[in-house]
Amino acid sequence: MKKSNMINLTKGLMYSVLALFLVGTMINCGGSSSTPAQVQAPKALIQDYIAKHDTMVDSSLVSLYLNDEQPKIAADIKRTISEKTATGELEKLQHATFDFTNLQITVVGQKEDYVEDRPTKLIKVSVSGSYIMNQAAESTTISANETVILAKDNKNWRVTEKFDPWS
C-alpha cells in the first residue's frame, strides 16, 4: 500500500473514532437524566403546618394531611379544643401568631413509593432552627429539629405521618 493511502486511511480512522466519541459525548450530556431534579420545599405549607400543629386548635390542619390520616387528626384537634376550652386557653391559642425568620426548611430526600395503592412522589423535609410563637402579651421561642414527610396528592403536597419510605 502506498504511503499516502496509508496516511489517508489512518486519518479516516481517526476521524471516525473522533466522530463516534463526539456522538457518545453528546448522547451522555443530553437533556434527559436518570436523577430527578431537586424539588423545592413548599415553605408556606411547612410553616402553616407547624403553626397549626403546635396549637392543634385549627380544624383546617386536617386538610394538610393525606385523606387516610384526616380522621385521626380531626379527632386530635377536637380533643385539644375541648381541653383548651376547659382550661380557658383556647382563645389565646386561636389568636397565636408565628415568626419563622430563624427557621430553615430543606428537602433532604425524595423518592417515589406506593401510597394508598398509587405510585406517589414523596419528599423528606428537614425543619431546623427556631421560631417564635406569640400569644397575647407573651412570646415563646421554640427550637425546631424535626422531619416532615410530604406526599404529592394530585397537584398538592400533603403531610403524612403514616408513610415513610426512608425508615
N, C-alpha and C positions, 0 to 999 in steps of 0.2 A: 504494500500500500504506500502511496506517495505521502511524503511528509505533510504537504498542505491538506490532503484529505484527512490525515490523522488529526491534525490540529482542528479542522472543521468539525470532525466527529466528536472530539473532546469538548470543543466549545458547545456543540449541540447538546451533549450530555449534561454539561454544567448548567446550561440554560434550562433544560428540562428539570433537573434537580432543584434549581432555584425557583422555578415556577411552581413545582409541587410544594416546596417549602412555604412559599408565599400563600398559596391556596390553603394549605393547612393552617397557617397562622391566622388568616382571615376567618376561617371557619371557627377556630378556637376563641377568637376575640369578638365574635359576633354578638348580636343583641340578646340572645337568649342565654339564660343562666339557670343552672340547676338549684342555686341557692336563692330563696325568695328575698325580695327587698325587705329591708328592716322596716317594720311597722312603727309608726309614731304612737306614743302613749296618748290615749284620749284624756288629756289633763283635766278638762272640765268635768268629765264623767267621774274620774277618780276623786276629785275634790268634792263633788256633790255626794258621792258615796260615803266619803269619810265624814262629812258634816252630818248626814242623815243617820249613818250607822252609829256614830258616837252618841247621839241623843236618843235614837230609837223611838221618837215620838212623831215622826212624819211618815204618814202612810204611803207617800209617793216613793219611798225607798223600795217598796215592793216591785215597782216597775223596772228597777235597775237590775233585777235578778232574772235568770232563766225561768221559764214558765214552771218547770217541775219544782223549783225551790221557792216559788212565791207564797204558797200556803203557809209554810213554816215561818217565813219572815213576817207575814201578816199577823200570825198568832203571837210572835215575839213582840211586835210593835203594840198590839192590843194589850198584852200583859204589862208592858212597860208603861203605857199610858195610864192603865188602872193604878199601878204602883205609884207613879209620879203624881197623879191626881190626889191620891190618899195622903201623900206627904206634902202637898202644896208646891211641888217643884215643876209641875207641868208647864205652866205659862212661861216661866223663866227659860226652860229648855226649848220651847217652841219659838222663842224670840232670840235664841243664841245666834251669834254671827261668828265667822271664822276668818282668820288671816293666814293664808297659806304661803306667805312670802318666803319662808325658810324651808319649804318642803321641796324635796327632789323626787321626781316621778320618772322612772326609766324602765323601758322594756328590756328585760333580761333574758327572754326566751320566747320562741314562737314555734308552734307545732300544728299539725293537723291530726285530729283524732275523731273517733266516733262519739258524738254526744246526742243522746236521745235518738239513737239509731241513724244518725246522719253524719256524714263527714263534715267536720266543723273546724274552722281556724280558731286557735287558742293563743293567747299571749299571756306571759307571766310578767307582771309589773311589780317592780320594787319601789316601795314608798319609804323614804328616809328623811332625816332631818327633824324638824319640829313645826308645829303650827299653834296658833293661839285661838282659844275658844273664849269669846266674850259673852258674858251673861250679866245683864243689868249693870251693876257698878263693879263687877269683878272680872278679871281676866286670868285665864289659866293657860300656861304653856304646856303643850302635850308633846312628848317625844314620839316620833314615828319610826318604826322599824318593822314593816310588815310586807307581805307579798299578797297581791291580789291577782286572781286568775280571771281573765275575761274570755268569753266565747262569742264568736260572731254569730248573731241570730238575725237572719235576713241581712239587713244592711247596718244593724246596730250592734254595738258591743254590749254584752250583759255580764254581770258578775256571776260567778259560780263558786260555790264552796264545796260542791259535790264532785266535780270533775277536775282532776289534777294529773295530767299525763307525765308530770315531772316527778311525782312521788313514787 
